[in-house]
């Protein structure tokens, strides 16, 4: 890095920021893609109480965002240094570059979070659906039966009871309630 010693101190500062932060950014990117990075900026590096939580799954103050800001700041400063004579304009543009890089990261993370889908089957998702009795559902108080119901495109075998008379196998039923979190209450159609 002998070429850096001959540069103007401000340009040298931008290079001293840009090069190491680029290495850290490359390491973060590689570890993210191979699955070694367990955080994605979702956890703040300090304990804070930021009121007005808007449901955003990442924090403004994180190591990743610091790296993103310094990456934009360093390379923005290097890029704009010979373009503008005023060093204060170069610093302002470098700051804007850092902030823009954080904004791009937030936008990308927001778009990626839209891809997240919860396919967990919850018994309450079966309310109002039609099911087929798989194992006879005995009359009230005599035990439980089984029904097959389609939830989110998958067939599920679930425990069922009825408040009426016995419902034989092969009958179609409507799911009217869920008891104890997982037992379906059904009635014959």
N, C-alpha and C positions, 0 to 999 in steps of 0.2 A: 504494500500500500504506500509505496514511496511517492506515487503521483499526488497523493493527498497532501503531503507536506508542502507542496508548491502552490496550493490553492489559497484563495482568499479565506479568512477564518469562517465567515458565514457559510460559504459553499462547502467548506470542509466539515462544518457542523452538520449540514444536511446529508452529506455522504456518510458521516459517522452514525447518523440515525438510520439512514436508508439501508445500508448494507447488513448490519446485524439483525435489524427487524425483518428484512427480507428472508434471512436464514430461519429466524423463528417462525415466520409465517409459513415458509415451505415445510418446516417440521410439523407445524400444527395441521396443515393441509394433508400431508402424507398420513399422519396418525389418525386423522378423521376418516380418511378413505379406507384405511385398513382396519378401522374399528377399535383402535386403542384409545381414542379420545372419548372419555365418558361424559364430558360436558360439551355443550355447544354454545356457551355464553349464557346458559340458562341459570347459572348460579352466580350471584354476586361474590366478589372476592372480599367483601366486608359485610358485616352485619348492619343492615340498614332498615329503616322503617319509612318507606316511600309511600305516602298516602296517595289515594286515588288510583289504586291498582286497576288497570284497564284490561286485565286478562292477557297481557302480552307475555309470552312464555320465555322472555329473556330480559336481562337487566342491562341498563346503560353502562354501568361501571363494572366491567369484567376484564380479565386479562386479555381475552380475545379482542374485545373492542379497543383496548389500549394498543394492542399490536396493530389492529386495522387503522386506527387513527395515526399512529406513528409511521406506518407504511405510506399512507397518503401524504402525510406532512413531509416526510423525508424525500420521497420521490417527487412530490409537487415542488418542493424547494429546489431540488436539483434541476427539474425541468424548466421552471420559470426564472431561474437565477440569471441567465444570460439574455432572457427575453425583455426584462424590465430593468431600468436603471435604478429605480427607487427600491431600496431594500425593504422598506416597510410594506410596499405593495407585494413583494415576493413573499414576505412572511404572512400577510393576510391571505394571499392565494394558496400558500402551503397549508394554512389552518383550514381554509375552505375545502381543500382537497382531502384533508384528514376527516373532516365532518361528512363530506360526501361519501367517502369510503365506508364510514359507519352506517350512514343512511342506506347505502346499497346492501350492506350486510343485513340490516334490519328487514329490508324489503325481501331479500332472498329467503331469510328465515321465515318470514310471514308466509311467503308463497309455499315453502316446504311444509309448514305446519298445516296448510290446507290439505295436503296429501294424507295427513294422518286420519285414520278411520278406525272407529271402535266397532269391531264385529263381535263383541262379547254378547252372548245370548243371555238375555234377562227374561225371566218368566213373565214379567209384566208386559213385555212386548207381544205376548200371545193374546192379550185381552181382546175380545170381540172376534177373534179368528175362528174358523171352522176347523175341526180336527176329526180324525177317525179313531174310534176306539180300537185299541190293539189288544188289550186284556180287559175282560169284562169289568165294568165299573159297578161295584156292588151298591146296594141301597145305603142310605145315610147310616153311619155308625157301624157298618159291617166291614170296613177295610177300605183299601184303595185299589184302583185299576190303573191302566196305562193307556195313554193316547199318543197318536202321532200327529204332530203339528209342524207346519212350515213357518219358520221364523227367519227372516233375513235371507231367504233363499235356501235354507238348509232344513232338513227334516230332523225333528227332535222327538225322542221318546220321553214323555214326562208323566209323572204321577198325577192321578186325577181322582176326584171324589164327586159325588152328585148329592144334591139335597132332595132328590126325588127317588123314584124307583130305579132298580137295577137297569143298566144300559149294556146290552150284549155286544160282543166283538163285532166289528164291521160296521157299526152304526156311526152316523155322522152326528157330531155334537158341536155346540157353540160354547166357547170359553167365556164365562161370565165374571169370574173373580180369581184372585190368587190368594191363597191362605198360607200362613207360616213361611212366606217368602218363596216357596217353590211348589206347592201343591195347587193344581188347577181345579177350580170348581166349574163343572160342565153341566149342560142340560141338553137333552136330546132335541134334535131339530125335527 
